[in-house]
């Protein structure tokens, strides 16, 4: 729960240039004042996805009345989910609207995700992004598009057409470069057309803890000779991405856009909950605190960080040392390009599976409510 009126780590992070977004959304927190209290405490944004909605619908009665109404209307499970998600995101956007206005569009965003089945489909992803943008109908909504090869063109075109885009499922520095360049090109295209750029917002969601999970598994399979490298890959990878961010968003090219009011495309650290109990439960929050970044955390991780996290700027860190870690991993037989490709493929599959689980949960719950 929020600690309204007390000094907390969210405001301390903000002083370091980092915004905290909550990786969680549930209808009850919109209605009972919890979200409003968190915003007062320093929360700056929110993300959602089908897995989050599935748990919220399955583990609460928050949606029962809406499910009954829509069942009587004869709507499909897909239609019901989309309506519920749009309603929640729209309401959350309204909660954050004062912050969005007070920061002149720098913060106060809520993300909604395109159908995860479309991760490999460029045109369908773009069409879905536009549809969700229209349906939510709020200037502080961000539409999530996966940063896959097929998504790069959709991302650039959506940004060029004035949508706010949260680029998700980034694991490699190479893919991060592609989506950052897409953002720059989209802004430059708008400038050439005489269109404004000062309210175009984008974040690049770079996944963290899953990298250590996959690399550590491979290190373990290779024996104990490289055990000292366990738990180092994720932060090193993110540190190199942040170094690239600082390079791309500086110099003449960026300065020309900044002069038009453009804002940087902030790195957003995603997958920050610790998966391995051998590591600190705030490892991936503490290690990636830096200017012009976002840390997105589930409620449990935020609670842990508020309880015993240490707020000190840890970025830009040491990119040279990060590169050394990556070189050591390569020498130990870790093919990092394969690691990131595996994680992207698994991420897409997990997102799609979560979507199917959500629809199954909706179907089961609607049937139970109809029979009650």
DAVEN-V726462 format. One line per field, one symbol per residue. phi: phi as a letter, one per 30 degrees, with the letter a starting at -180 (. if undefined). psi: psi as a letter, one per 30 degrees, with the letter a starting at -180 (. if undefined). burial: 1 if it has 16 or more other ideal C-beta (glycine too) atoms within 10 Angstrom, else 0. A space follows every 10 residues. Layout:
phi=???
psi=???
burial=???
//
This chain:
phi=.dcejcdbdd dddedcjccc cccaabeedd ccjddedddd dkdcaabbae ddddddddcb cecddddddd dddidddddd eddddddddd ddedddddde ddchidajcb cbcdeddcec bddddddddd ddedddibdc cbcdbddded dedddddddd cjddbcdchc bcddddeddd dddddddddd dddicdbdcd babcdcdcdd ddeddddddd ddjcdcdddd icdddddddd ddddedddca iedddddddc jdcddddcdc hcddccddce dbeddddbca dibbccbded dddddddbdc cadccdibed dddddddddd ddjddddded dddddddddd dddddddedd dedddddddd dd
psi=llhkflklfe eeeefggkkk kkikkkeeff fgfeeeeeee fgkfakllle eeeeeeeegl gegeeeeeef effglleeee eeeeeeeeee eeeeefeeee efghgfahlk kkklkffgfg jeeeeeeeee eeeeeehkfg kkkkkkhlef feeeeeeeef ggkkkjjlhk fkeeeeeefe eeeeeeeeee eeggklffgk kkljjjkdef eeeeeeeeee fgagfgfffk gfeeeeeeee eeeeeeeehl leeeeeeefg gklljkkjjl hfkkfjfflk fgefeefhjl khlkkkklee eeeeeeeglk jkjfkfbjee eeeeeeeeee fggjjeeeee eeeeeeeeee eeeeeeeeee eeeeeeeeee f.
burial=0100000111 0111000111 1111111011 0000111110 1111111111 1111111000 0110001001 1000101001 1101111111 1110110011 0000101111 1111110110 1101110110 0110110111 1111111101 1101111111 1011111111 1110111111 0111011111 1000001011 1111111111 1101110110 0000010011 1111111111 1111110110 0001001100 0111111111 1111000011 1111111111 0111111100 1101110010 1001101010 0100110110 0101010011 0011001100 1101100110 1100110000 00
//
